[in-house]
Amino acid sequence: MTDPRLRDYRDATRRSTSPDFTTKIFSGIGVDRYTSAASALGDVYIAWSARGLSAVRLAGDDNAFEAWYAERFACRVVPAVEDDSISSAARAKLHGEDVEVPIDLRDCSPFERRVLAKAAEISAGSARPYAWLARELGTPTATRAVGNALGRNPVPLLVPCHRVIRTNCSVGGYVFGAATKRELLAQEGVDFDALERITRRGFRYVGCDAGWFCLPTCGDVATRVDAPGYRLLRTAAEAHAHGLVPCRLCRPIAA
């Protein structure tokens, strides 16, 4: 039988570890962890360091993912045996919950981080053109650079780069393929049939008699154009002629 004095000493000196203890230990030796999680695309790998979530990729081949991770981040990644606060938050976010997830953008340039931060502001059910992102960042001629930065997004779905599309409302590129990008946006409520009807006729904005005008990708505006009180517009000058002001949410023209 255990000596009661030893048992009492053990109980008195026992200390609980923090939920992030294992992550910090692994990060201290230059190793990150990963596991799989359910998402709108099916199962994906999520990887993380002590700084935050570092990667999201389609699940399937552990060896291929580990090799990609080592090449991308110059760091080993190993399967996790437990979740911590970072991976738990990522799971919740992928499930549609409104939670904050720390993101580790260690290998992204300052410009890429700015692009991803701006993309993260686009809410579900909406989309913005690449040129819009470039303008919002104060670099209106950097549309191609914006596209390249989004293409290097290490945490798609968590930073919703799929919500950035072409000015003509075609989907553009995506790490998981254009068809997947369109499917994701459709799941979120973006009506591409309505958008294509609008852009095919040369319209760039949707105006509302309540006093504002929007990009057609601003929420469900594109589906309202046949409703009373809405009108299609080709230019900002036409909108101003009707006494309309730019939407404060989608900011269809430069301030």
Contacts in CASP RR format, 6 or more apart in sequence:
PFRMAT RR
TARGET T0000
AUTHOR 0000-0000-0000
METHOD contacts of the structure
MODEL  1
MTDPRLRDYRDATRRSTSPDFTTKIFSGIGVDRYTSAASALGDVYIAWSA
RGLSAVRLAGDDNAFEAWYAERFACRVVPAVEDDSISSAARAKLHGEDVE
VPIDLRDCSPFERRVLAKAAEISAGSARPYAWLARELGTPTATRAVGNAL
GRNPVPLLVPCHRVIRTNCSVGGYVFGAATKRELLAQEGVDFDALERITR
RGFRYVGCDAGWFCLPTCGDVATRVDAPGYRLLRTAAEAHAHGLVPCRLC
RPIAA
18 24 0 8 1.000
19 84 0 8 1.000
19 85 0 8 1.000
20 50 0 8 1.000
20 84 0 8 1.000
20 85 0 8 1.000
20 86 0 8 1.000
22 33 0 8 1.000
22 80 0 8 1.000
22 82 0 8 1.000
22 84 0 8 1.000
23 33 0 8 1.000
23 48 0 8 1.000
23 49 0 8 1.000
23 50 0 8 1.000
23 84 0 8 1.000
23 86 0 8 1.000
24 50 0 8 1.000
26 32 0 8 1.000
26 33 0 8 1.000
26 78 0 8 1.000
27 49 0 8 1.000
27 50 0 8 1.000
27 51 0 8 1.000
28 50 0 8 1.000
30 75 0 8 1.000
30 76 0 8 1.000
31 75 0 8 1.000
31 76 0 8 1.000
31 77 0 8 1.000
31 78 0 8 1.000
32 47 0 8 1.000
32 48 0 8 1.000
32 49 0 8 1.000
32 54 0 8 1.000
32 69 0 8 1.000
32 73 0 8 1.000
32 75 0 8 1.000
32 76 0 8 1.000
32 77 0 8 1.000
32 78 0 8 1.000
33 47 0 8 1.000
33 48 0 8 1.000
33 77 0 8 1.000
33 78 0 8 1.000
33 79 0 8 1.000
33 80 0 8 1.000
33 87 0 8 1.000
34 45 0 8 1.000
34 46 0 8 1.000
34 47 0 8 1.000
34 48 0 8 1.000
34 55 0 8 1.000
34 65 0 8 1.000
34 66 0 8 1.000
34 69 0 8 1.000
34 77 0 8 1.000
34 78 0 8 1.000
34 79 0 8 1.000
34 80 0 8 1.000
35 45 0 8 1.000
35 46 0 8 1.000
35 79 0 8 1.000
35 80 0 8 1.000
35 83 0 8 1.000
35 87 0 8 1.000
36 43 0 8 1.000
36 44 0 8 1.000
36 45 0 8 1.000
36 46 0 8 1.000
36 59 0 8 1.000
37 43 0 8 1.000
37 44 0 8 1.000
37 45 0 8 1.000
37 46 0 8 1.000
37 87 0 8 1.000
37 90 0 8 1.000
37 91 0 8 1.000
37 94 0 8 1.000
38 91 0 8 1.000
38 94 0 8 1.000
38 95 0 8 1.000
39 56 0 8 1.000
39 94 0 8 1.000
39 157 0 8 1.000
40 94 0 8 1.000
40 157 0 8 1.000
40 184 0 8 1.000
40 187 0 8 1.000
41 58 0 8 1.000
41 157 0 8 1.000
41 176 0 8 1.000
41 180 0 8 1.000
41 184 0 8 1.000
42 58 0 8 1.000
42 59 0 8 1.000
43 58 0 8 1.000
43 59 0 8 1.000
43 60 0 8 1.000
44 56 0 8 1.000
44 57 0 8 1.000
44 58 0 8 1.000
44 59 0 8 1.000
44 94 0 8 1.000
44 157 0 8 1.000
45 55 0 8 1.000
45 56 0 8 1.000
45 57 0 8 1.000
45 58 0 8 1.000
45 59 0 8 1.000
45 60 0 8 1.000
45 65 0 8 1.000
46 53 0 8 1.000
46 55 0 8 1.000
46 56 0 8 1.000
46 87 0 8 1.000
46 90 0 8 1.000
46 91 0 8 1.000
46 94 0 8 1.000
47 53 0 8 1.000
47 54 0 8 1.000
47 55 0 8 1.000
47 56 0 8 1.000
47 69 0 8 1.000
47 77 0 8 1.000
48 54 0 8 1.000
48 84 0 8 1.000
48 86 0 8 1.000
48 87 0 8 1.000
48 90 0 8 1.000
48 104 0 8 1.000
49 75 0 8 1.000
49 104 0 8 1.000
49 106 0 8 1.000
51 102 0 8 1.000
51 104 0 8 1.000
51 106 0 8 1.000
52 86 0 8 1.000
52 101 0 8 1.000
52 102 0 8 1.000
52 103 0 8 1.000
52 104 0 8 1.000
53 86 0 8 1.000
53 87 0 8 1.000
53 90 0 8 1.000
53 101 0 8 1.000
53 102 0 8 1.000
53 103 0 8 1.000
53 104 0 8 1.000
53 155 0 8 1.000
53 158 0 8 1.000
54 73 0 8 1.000
54 103 0 8 1.000
54 104 0 8 1.000
54 106 0 8 1.000
54 154 0 8 1.000
54 155 0 8 1.000
55 69 0 8 1.000
55 72 0 8 1.000
55 73 0 8 1.000
55 77 0 8 1.000
55 154 0 8 1.000
55 155 0 8 1.000
56 90 0 8 1.000
56 154 0 8 1.000
56 155 0 8 1.000
56 156 0 8 1.000
56 157 0 8 1.000
56 158 0 8 1.000
57 65 0 8 1.000
57 68 0 8 1.000
58 176 0 8 1.000
59 65 0 8 1.000
62 79 0 8 1.000
65 77 0 8 1.000
66 76 0 8 1.000
66 77 0 8 1.000
66 78 0 8 1.000
69 75 0 8 1.000
69 76 0 8 1.000
69 77 0 8 1.000
70 76 0 8 1.000
70 77 0 8 1.000
72 107 0 8 1.000
72 154 0 8 1.000
73 106 0 8 1.000
73 107 0 8 1.000
80 87 0 8 1.000
83 91 0 8 1.000
86 101 0 8 1.000
86 102 0 8 1.000
89 99 0 8 1.000
89 100 0 8 1.000
89 101 0 8 1.000
89 102 0 8 1.000
90 101 0 8 1.000
90 158 0 8 1.000
92 99 0 8 1.000
93 99 0 8 1.000
93 101 0 8 1.000
93 158 0 8 1.000
94 157 0 8 1.000
94 158 0 8 1.000
101 158 0 8 1.000
103 155 0 8 1.000
103 158 0 8 1.000
103 159 0 8 1.000
105 112 0 8 1.000
105 113 0 8 1.000
105 116 0 8 1.000
105 154 0 8 1.000
107 154 0 8 1.000
108 116 0 8 1.000
108 149 0 8 1.000
108 152 0 8 1.000
108 154 0 8 1.000
109 149 0 8 1.000
111 145 0 8 1.000
111 149 0 8 1.000
112 149 0 8 1.000
112 152 0 8 1.000
114 137 0 8 1.000
115 133 0 8 1.000
115 137 0 8 1.000
115 146 0 8 1.000
115 147 0 8 1.000
115 149 0 8 1.000
115 150 0 8 1.000
116 149 0 8 1.000
116 150 0 8 1.000
116 153 0 8 1.000
116 159 0 8 1.000
116 161 0 8 1.000
118 133 0 8 1.000
118 136 0 8 1.000
118 137 0 8 1.000
119 133 0 8 1.000
119 150 0 8 1.000
119 153 0 8 1.000
119 159 0 8 1.000
119 160 0 8 1.000
119 161 0 8 1.000
119 163 0 8 1.000
119 164 0 8 1.000
120 159 0 8 1.000
120 160 0 8 1.000
122 128 0 8 1.000
122 160 0 8 1.000
122 163 0 8 1.000
122 164 0 8 1.000
123 219 0 8 1.000
124 160 0 8 1.000
124 163 0 8 1.000
124 188 0 8 1.000
124 189 0 8 1.000
125 163 0 8 1.000
125 185 0 8 1.000
125 188 0 8 1.000
125 189 0 8 1.000
125 190 0 8 1.000
125 219 0 8 1.000
125 220 0 8 1.000
126 163 0 8 1.000
126 190 0 8 1.000
126 217 0 8 1.000
126 218 0 8 1.000
126 219 0 8 1.000
126 250 0 8 1.000
127 163 0 8 1.000
127 164 0 8 1.000
127 165 0 8 1.000
127 169 0 8 1.000
127 185 0 8 1.000
127 190 0 8 1.000
127 217 0 8 1.000
128 163 0 8 1.000
128 164 0 8 1.000
128 165 0 8 1.000
128 215 0 8 1.000
128 217 0 8 1.000
128 250 0 8 1.000
129 164 0 8 1.000
129 165 0 8 1.000
129 166 0 8 1.000
129 167 0 8 1.000
129 215 0 8 1.000
129 217 0 8 1.000
130 143 0 8 1.000
130 146 0 8 1.000
130 147 0 8 1.000
130 150 0 8 1.000
130 164 0 8 1.000
130 165 0 8 1.000
130 166 0 8 1.000
130 167 0 8 1.000
131 140 0 8 1.000
131 143 0 8 1.000
131 167 0 8 1.000
132 215 0 8 1.000
132 251 0 8 1.000
133 146 0 8 1.000
133 164 0 8 1.000
134 140 0 8 1.000
134 141 0 8 1.000
134 142 0 8 1.000
134 143 0 8 1.000
134 145 0 8 1.000
134 146 0 8 1.000
135 254 0 8 1.000
136 251 0 8 1.000
137 146 0 8 1.000
139 145 0 8 1.000
139 146 0 8 1.000
140 254 0 8 1.000
146 164 0 8 1.000
147 164 0 8 1.000
150 161 0 8 1.000
150 164 0 8 1.000
151 161 0 8 1.000
151 173 0 8 1.000
151 174 0 8 1.000
151 175 0 8 1.000
153 159 0 8 1.000
153 161 0 8 1.000
153 175 0 8 1.000
156 162 0 8 1.000
156 174 0 8 1.000
156 175 0 8 1.000
156 176 0 8 1.000
161 174 0 8 1.000
161 175 0 8 1.000
162 174 0 8 1.000
162 181 0 8 1.000
162 184 0 8 1.000
162 185 0 8 1.000
163 185 0 8 1.000
163 188 0 8 1.000
165 171 0 8 1.000
165 172 0 8 1.000
165 181 0 8 1.000
165 185 0 8 1.000
165 217 0 8 1.000
166 172 0 8 1.000
168 199 0 8 1.000
169 192 0 8 1.000
169 195 0 8 1.000
169 196 0 8 1.000
169 198 0 8 1.000
169 199 0 8 1.000
169 216 0 8 1.000
169 217 0 8 1.000
171 178 0 8 1.000
171 181 0 8 1.000
171 182 0 8 1.000
171 185 0 8 1.000
171 192 0 8 1.000
172 178 0 8 1.000
172 181 0 8 1.000
173 181 0 8 1.000
174 180 0 8 1.000
174 181 0 8 1.000
182 192 0 8 1.000
185 192 0 8 1.000
186 192 0 8 1.000
189 219 0 8 1.000
189 220 0 8 1.000
190 217 0 8 1.000
190 219 0 8 1.000
191 220 0 8 1.000
191 222 0 8 1.000
191 223 0 8 1.000
194 216 0 8 1.000
194 222 0 8 1.000
194 223 0 8 1.000
194 225 0 8 1.000
195 216 0 8 1.000
195 217 0 8 1.000
195 222 0 8 1.000
198 206 0 8 1.000
198 216 0 8 1.000
198 222 0 8 1.000
198 225 0 8 1.000
198 232 0 8 1.000
199 216 0 8 1.000
201 232 0 8 1.000
202 234 0 8 1.000
203 216 0 8 1.000
203 232 0 8 1.000
203 233 0 8 1.000
203 234 0 8 1.000
204 215 0 8 1.000
204 216 0 8 1.000
204 233 0 8 1.000
204 234 0 8 1.000
204 235 0 8 1.000
204 252 0 8 1.000
205 213 0 8 1.000
205 214 0 8 1.000
205 215 0 8 1.000
205 216 0 8 1.000
205 232 0 8 1.000
205 233 0 8 1.000
205 234 0 8 1.000
205 235 0 8 1.000
205 236 0 8 1.000
205 239 0 8 1.000
205 252 0 8 1.000
206 213 0 8 1.000
206 214 0 8 1.000
206 215 0 8 1.000
206 216 0 8 1.000
206 218 0 8 1.000
206 221 0 8 1.000
206 222 0 8 1.000
206 224 0 8 1.000
206 225 0 8 1.000
206 230 0 8 1.000
206 231 0 8 1.000
206 232 0 8 1.000
206 233 0 8 1.000
207 213 0 8 1.000
207 214 0 8 1.000
207 230 0 8 1.000
207 231 0 8 1.000
207 232 0 8 1.000
207 233 0 8 1.000
207 239 0 8 1.000
207 242 0 8 1.000
207 244 0 8 1.000
208 214 0 8 1.000
208 229 0 8 1.000
208 230 0 8 1.000
208 231 0 8 1.000
208 244 0 8 1.000
209 229 0 8 1.000
209 230 0 8 1.000
209 231 0 8 1.000
210 229 0 8 1.000
211 243 0 8 1.000
211 244 0 8 1.000
211 245 0 8 1.000
212 244 0 8 1.000
212 245 0 8 1.000
212 246 0 8 1.000
212 247 0 8 1.000
212 248 0 8 1.000
213 233 0 8 1.000
213 236 0 8 1.000
213 239 0 8 1.000
213 244 0 8 1.000
213 245 0 8 1.000
213 246 0 8 1.000
213 247 0 8 1.000
213 252 0 8 1.000
214 221 0 8 1.000
214 247 0 8 1.000
214 249 0 8 1.000
214 250 0 8 1.000
214 252 0 8 1.000
215 221 0 8 1.000
215 247 0 8 1.000
215 250 0 8 1.000
215 252 0 8 1.000
216 222 0 8 1.000
216 225 0 8 1.000
217 250 0 8 1.000
218 247 0 8 1.000
218 249 0 8 1.000
218 250 0 8 1.000
218 252 0 8 1.000
221 230 0 8 1.000
224 230 0 8 1.000
225 231 0 8 1.000
225 232 0 8 1.000
231 242 0 8 1.000
233 239 0 8 1.000
233 242 0 8 1.000
233 244 0 8 1.000
236 246 0 8 1.000
236 252 0 8 1.000
236 253 0 8 1.000
239 246 0 8 1.000
246 252 0 8 1.000
246 253 0 8 1.000
246 255 0 8 1.000
END
